Amino acid sequence: MSAVKPYAALALQIAARSVERLPDRAAATAQMLAMIEEIGVKLRASSVFIQQYGGSPVRLAVLPEYFLTSYPGRISIPDFAEKAALDMDGPEYEALGRIAAAQDLFLAGNAYERDPHFPGLYFQTSFVVAPSGQVVLRYRRLNSMFAPTPHDVWSKYLDIYGLDGVFPVARTEIGNLAAIASEEILYPEIARAHALRGAEIFVHSSSEVGSPLATPKQVAKRARAFENIAYVISANTAGIEGSAMPLASADGNSIVIDYKGNPLAESSPGETFTAFADVDINALRAQRRKPGMSNFLARQRLELFAPVYGGETHQPANSLIADGVVKVPDRDHFLKVQEQVIDRLSKDGLI
């Protein structure tokens, strides 16, 4: 691989803006496009300061989880899909593409998204937009408590997108990028699957409780970095505007972590660009090529675990497919599935 010029990565901590009080899709779209324009201004100003301060241009910026809409709450799945989920070729991606092109950077984020193959549903999608203005990575969250995932429509999803569409890795001039959505940072299998497919940088969009204590997510981010010899660029929300919750309920601790698990920069609460640091892909690649105890990727013995992981004792695939037809669930569906899994594990003596 050719050497990568030094650059800065930024986890831009901004407030998410809820659409729950808006009357219809037109109003939601207008609010989202206005917010994207605001983000472009904040991102440019932040990037100028970062380069003046540290000398490296910002080539990668990560935005928080569901920054354009906040979470759906109790809005039904088809209603939220109709009101606020982005279209894969929608104007929001075009607007984000213009920012990436104008500022010559890779722009990562997270949004709810409709897919014409699955009408009535939405997926939570982490994306990366390249300086070309094109979406070069589209990852759909695989583990979610109250929303559809590709695993819930697994057989049809695989037929359409294949495994490359489940664990996509974007091979770019700034390194190999993969996305992890929100609480998925707590599931080591997801990060490992990306790393085994070549990922060097995990872009992590989140909306989580900030704390001076070591939260599970904060611990997990460092673990996912050192165990996969990968950078983690994690952007949290700076609160959620327009929601019934107190503003700062999900705020702070955006962070950049290097491939040894060391935090390089971390934000305090509020809207801020202070979670930025230089990324040294050349050093990461050199580390992955060194024989030794700390080369965790090269020491993997995957065949050992395949029989255990291949079992069918936990969350089932295709929970939203009945007789070959995709069904649109109510929000209680996912809780019922989990209750059934817990009951089965108990009867089998596994818990």
Buried (B, 14 or more C-beta within 10 A) or exposed (E): EEEBEBBBBBBBBBBBBBBBEBEEEEBBBEBBBEBBEEBBEBBBEBBEBBBEEBEBBBBBBBBBBBBBBBBBEEBBBBEBBBBBBBEEEBEBBEBBBBBBBEBEBBBBBBBBBBBEEBEBBBBBBBBBBBBEBEBBBBBBBBBBEBBBBBBBBBEBBBEEBEEEBBBBBBEBEBBBBBBBBBBBBBBBEBBBBBBBBEBBBBBBBBBBBBEEEEBEBBEBBBBBBBBBBBBBBBBBBBBBBBBEEEEBBBBBBBBBBBBBBEBBBBBBBBBBBBBBBBBBBBEBBEBBEEEEEEBBBEEBEEEEEEEEEEEEEEBBBBBBBEEEEBBBBEBEBBEEBEEEBEEBEEEEEEE
